Amino acid sequence: MSGRRSGGDGGGRNIHTKVRASKKRTESSRRWLERQLNDPYVQRAKIEGFRSRAAFKLIEIDERYSLLRPGARVVDLGAAPGGWSQVAADKVGSSDADPLVVAIDLLDMEPVPGVVFMKKDFLDDDAPDALKAALGGHQADLVLSDMAAHATGHRKTDHLQIMHLCEVAHEFAREVLAPGGHFLAKVLRGGTEHTLLAALKRDFASVGHVKPAASRQDSAELYVLARGFRGEGE
Ligand SMILES: C[S@@+](CC[C@H](N)C(=O)[O-])C[C@H]1O[C@@H](n2cnc3c(N)ncnc32)[C@H](O)[C@@H]1O
C-alpha cells in the first residue's frame, strides 16, 4: 500500500495553488504601493489635506465646466473616503449650520464639515427617499457619482456593475435635479456606455465623456458629464 493518502496529491496541489495566489497578491500589493509612492496626486492630496487623490479629478472637471457654484446643492454618491465631498462643500460654501452637500456610501466616512453623510447602500430601495429627506425637500443642482463596486478583475463584469450603478444614479438624478442641473458619473470603457449617453441625451442639453488628468491614463475609467437638465417629464 502506498504511504500516500488519497487526498495527498490534492492537498499538495492546493498548497501550490495557494502559494502561487499569495505570490500574485504580494506582487500586486507591491505594484500598488510603488504606484502610490510615485503618484504626484497622492503626494498633493496629503499636502493639501484631501482624503483621496480623487479630489483632483473633481477639481479639474470643475475648473473646466464650473459645476460647483456657491449656494449649489450637491448629492455625492459613493463618497468615501470623502475627497469629492471636501471639494464640493468648500466650493459651494456649505456649512454644518446650512449644509448643501448630501453624501452616501456603503463604507463609513469621517465627518466632513458641511456634509450630511449616510452610511447606506445606494441600491437599497429606500436610499433615494433617505437622500431626498436629507436634502430637506430641496431639489439638487448637481448629482455626482464616483461609485465603483469592488473590482472582480473580470473586465466585462466590472464594466456591467459600474454601468448599473450609473443607470440607477441617472434615474435618481432625474428625480432630484432642478431644471438646469448637472450629472457627473464614473463609468468604465467597455461598450455599453454609449447606451447610457443616448439615455442622458434625452434628459440633458449637453452630454459627453471627460477623462481628467488625475484619472490614470492606463485605466478604463471615464466620467460621463450631462449638463442642463431639461426637467422631469420633458
Ligand atoms: C472611488 S471610491 C469614491 C472616492 C470618493 N469620490 C473620494 O473622492 O474620496 C468609490 C466608492 O463607491 C462606494 N460604493 C460602491 N457601490 C456603492 C453602493 N451601492 N452604494 C453606496 N456606495 C457605493 C464604495 O464603497 C467606495 O467608497
PDBQT file of the ligand as one rigid body, heavy atoms in Angstrom, charges set to zero:
ROOT
HETATM    1  C1  LIG A 301     -13.669  55.518  -5.889  1.00  0.00    +0.000 C 
HETATM    2  S1  LIG A 301     -14.463  55.476  -4.344  1.00  0.00    +0.000 S 
HETATM    3  C2  LIG A 301     -15.052  57.129  -4.182  1.00  0.00    +0.000 C 
HETATM    4  C3  LIG A 301     -13.970  58.112  -3.870  1.00  0.00    +0.000 C 
HETATM    5  C4  LIG A 301     -14.546  59.470  -3.491  1.00  0.00    +0.000 C 
HETATM    6  N1  LIG A 301     -15.165  60.119  -4.629  1.00  0.00    +0.000 N 
HETATM    7  C5  LIG A 301     -13.495  60.382  -2.942  1.00  0.00    +0.000 C 
HETATM    8  O1  LIG A 301     -13.224  61.423  -3.564  1.00  0.00    +0.000 OA
HETATM    9  O2  LIG A 301     -12.959  60.098  -1.869  1.00  0.00    +0.000 OA
HETATM   10  C6  LIG A 301     -15.919  54.591  -4.719  1.00  0.00    +0.000 C 
HETATM   11  C7  LIG A 301     -16.878  54.454  -3.551  1.00  0.00    +0.000 C 
HETATM   12  O3  LIG A 301     -18.121  53.946  -4.037  1.00  0.00    +0.000 OA
HETATM   13  C8  LIG A 301     -18.722  53.251  -2.980  1.00  0.00    +0.000 C 
HETATM   14  N2  LIG A 301     -19.834  52.428  -3.453  1.00  0.00    +0.000 N 
HETATM   15  C9  LIG A 301     -19.802  51.415  -4.348  1.00  0.00    +0.000 A 
HETATM   16  N3  LIG A 301     -21.018  50.875  -4.504  1.00  0.00    +0.000 NA
HETATM   17  C10 LIG A 301     -21.867  51.587  -3.706  1.00  0.00    +0.000 A 
HETATM   18  C11 LIG A 301     -23.251  51.500  -3.409  1.00  0.00    +0.000 A 
HETATM   19  N4  LIG A 301     -24.025  50.567  -3.980  1.00  0.00    +0.000 N 
HETATM   20  N5  LIG A 301     -23.787  52.370  -2.535  1.00  0.00    +0.000 NA
HETATM   21  C12 LIG A 301     -23.004  53.305  -1.938  1.00  0.00    +0.000 A 
HETATM   22  N6  LIG A 301     -21.677  53.435  -2.172  1.00  0.00    +0.000 NA
HETATM   23  C13 LIG A 301     -21.109  52.581  -3.036  1.00  0.00    +0.000 A 
HETATM   24  C14 LIG A 301     -17.565  52.437  -2.419  1.00  0.00    +0.000 C 
HETATM   25  O4  LIG A 301     -17.851  51.996  -1.109  1.00  0.00    +0.000 OA
HETATM   26  C15 LIG A 301     -16.414  53.441  -2.494  1.00  0.00    +0.000 C 
HETATM   27  O5  LIG A 301     -16.210  54.090  -1.270  1.00  0.00    +0.000 OA
ENDROOT
TORSDOF 0
